[in-house]
Amino acid sequence: MKLLIVEDEQELLEDLVDFFKKDFLCETASSVAFAQEKIYMHKYDAIILDVGLPDGSGLEALEYLRTLDSNTGVLILSAYDAIDDKVKGLDLGADDYLAKPFDYNELNARIKSIIRRKHFKGNNIITFDEIEIDTDSKEVRVGNKFIDLTHKEYQLLLYFISNENRVITKESIVEHLWGDDTDIFDSFDFIYSHIKNLRKKIIRACRKDYLKTIYGIGYKFKKE
């Protein structure tokens, strides 16, 4: 899962990244302009959006996001008494809001709830044919057998299931799982080993191959 955190208070921004990085690939922006650039270039599962930014209101970034017809979930961070910002944000398509100061565990619960609603019909148990994923415990069961996945394999499986029946390029996979770090790679050949290992573990557990190679383009995750 990929999270964009838009916040100009550097200490708070670093704390948010430290808190969420165990569950999300985190990217950051500290201004409206930078947030809009990130939103244009990348797709996110959710965005934590501060309203008070140095070059304007974070609601400008939200408004821009919705012009792109994006399904990205957005939680607004606002001052405690900023009622107008909350109302305007919800009118513009925000999914939730939280006033500063906030509890990190509550923020985490709200973000996960938004992602479940947006991508998995509100469920924390995701079922795809013989695959069952518990997004709370991060346990994966395939054909009534628990399988042990690495962090990247788990994120890759979620990404495939949330894009069922869509052709996904290897460039999209790498960008979603590694974000800004993709610039350090000379090629994307390393992604094949992650896909190969995930496919092998699923087939071993249920004798089904959901991952179809679309030669010259990428992959499609679909039921047999």
SULLINCOR-V477094 format. One record per residue. N is the residue number from 1. RES is the residue in one letter. SS is DSSP state (@ for helix, = for strand, . for the rest). D_LAST is the distance of its C-alpha to the last C-alpha in Angstrom with 1 decimal. Layout:
n: <N:N>
res: <RES:RES>
ss: <SS:SS>
d_last: <D_LAST:D_LAST>
This chain:
n: <1:2:3:4:5:6:7:8:9:10:11:12:13:14:15:16:17:18:19:20:21:22:23:24:25:26:27:28:29:30:31:32:33:34:35:36:37:38:39:40:41:42:43:44:45:46:47:48:49:50:51:52:53:54:55:56:57:58:59:60:61:62:63:64:65:66:67:68:69:70:71:72:73:74:75:76:77:78:79:80:81:82:83:84:85:86:87:88:89:90:91:92:93:94:95:96:97:98:99:100:101:102:103:104:105:106:107:108:109:110:111:112:113:114:115:116:117:118:119:120:121:122:123:124:125:126:127:128:129:130:131:132:133:134:135:136:137:138:139:140:141:142:143:144:145:146:147:148:149:150:151:152:153:154:155:156:157:158:159:160:161:162:163:164:165:166:167:168:169:170:171:172:173:174:175:176:177:178:179:180:181:182:183:184:185:186:187:188:189:190:191:192:193:194:195:196:197:198:199:200:201:202:203:204:205:206:207:208:209:210:211:212:213:214:215:216:217:218:219:220:221:222:223:224>
res: <M:K:L:L:I:V:E:D:E:Q:E:L:L:E:D:L:V:D:F:F:K:K:D:F:L:C:E:T:A:S:S:V:A:F:A:Q:E:K:I:Y:M:H:K:Y:D:A:I:I:L:D:V:G:L:P:D:G:S:G:L:E:A:L:E:Y:L:R:T:L:D:S:N:T:G:V:L:I:L:S:A:Y:D:A:I:D:D:K:V:K:G:L:D:L:G:A:D:D:Y:L:A:K:P:F:D:Y:N:E:L:N:A:R:I:K:S:I:I:R:R:K:H:F:K:G:N:N:I:I:T:F:D:E:I:E:I:D:T:D:S:K:E:V:R:V:G:N:K:F:I:D:L:T:H:K:E:Y:Q:L:L:L:Y:F:I:S:N:E:N:R:V:I:T:K:E:S:I:V:E:H:L:W:G:D:D:T:D:I:F:D:S:F:D:F:I:Y:S:H:I:K:N:L:R:K:K:I:I:R:A:C:R:K:D:Y:L:K:T:I:Y:G:I:G:Y:K:F:K:K:E>
ss: <.:=:=:=:=:=:.:.:.:@:@:@:@:@:@:@:@:@:@:@:.:.:.:.:=:=:=:=:=:.:.:@:@:@:@:@:@:@:@:@:@:.:.:.:.:=:=:=:=:=:.:=:=:.:.:=:=:@:@:@:@:@:@:@:@:@:@:.:.:.:.:.:=:=:=:=:=:=:.:.:.:.:@:@:@:@:@:@:@:@:@:.:.:.:.:=:=:=:=:.:.:.:.:@:@:@:@:@:@:@:@:@:@:@:@:@:@:@:@:.:.:.:.:.:=:=:=:=:.:.:=:=:=:=:.:.:.:.:=:=:=:=:.:.:=:=:=:.:.:.:@:@:@:@:@:@:@:@:@:@:@:@:.:.:.:.:=:=:=:@:@:@:@:@:@:@:@:@:@:@:@:@:@:@:.:.:.:.:.:.:@:@:@:@:@:@:@:@:@:@:@:@:@:@:@:@:.:.:.:.:=:=:=:=:.:.:.:=:=:=:=:.:.:.>
d_last: <25.5:28.2:31.5:34.5:37.8:40.6:44.0:47.3:48.9:48.2:48.7:46.4:43.8:43.9:43.8:40.7:38.9:39.9:38.7:35.2:34.4:33.1:30.1:30.0:30.4:33.7:35.4:38.8:41.1:44.7:45.6:44.4:44.4:42.3:39.9:39.4:38.9:36.2:34.5:34.6:33.2:30.5:28.0:28.6:26.9:30.5:34.1:37.2:39.9:43.7:45.8:49.0:48.5:51.3:50.6:49.7:47.6:44.0:43.4:43.7:40.6:38.8:40.0:38.8:35.3:34.9:36.1:33.0:30.8:29.3:27.4:29.0:30.6:34.4:36.9:40.5:43.2:46.7:50.2:51.0:53.1:51.1:50.2:50.2:47.7:45.3:45.7:45.3:42.3:40.5:41.6:40.0:36.6:36.9:34.8:37.4:40.7:42.7:46.4:48.0:48.8:45.6:44.1:41.3:39.3:39.5:38.4:35.4:34.4:34.7:32.7:29.8:30.1:30.0:26.8:25.1:26.4:25.4:21.9:20.8:22.6:25.4:23.6:24.3:21.4:18.1:15.1:11.4:9.4:11.1:12.8:16.3:18.9:22.5:24.0:27.5:27.4:24.7:23.1:19.4:18.0:14.7:14.3:17.9:19.1:20.8:20.1:22.8:22.0:24.6:25.6:24.0:20.7:20.8:21.8:19.1:16.3:18.1:18.3:14.7:13.8:16.9:15.7:12.1:11.1:14.4:15.5:17.6:20.3:21.5:24.8:23.4:21.8:25.2:27.2:25.3:25.6:29.1:30.7:34.3:34.1:32.0:35.4:36.2:33.4:34.3:30.7:27.2:26.3:26.4:23.2:21.3:22.5:21.2:17.7:17.9:19.2:16.7:13.7:15.8:16.6:13.1:12.1:15.5:15.2:12.0:10.9:7.4:7.3:6.3:9.3:9.6:13.2:14.9:18.0:21.3:20.0:17.7:14.2:11.4:9.5:6.4:3.8:0.0>
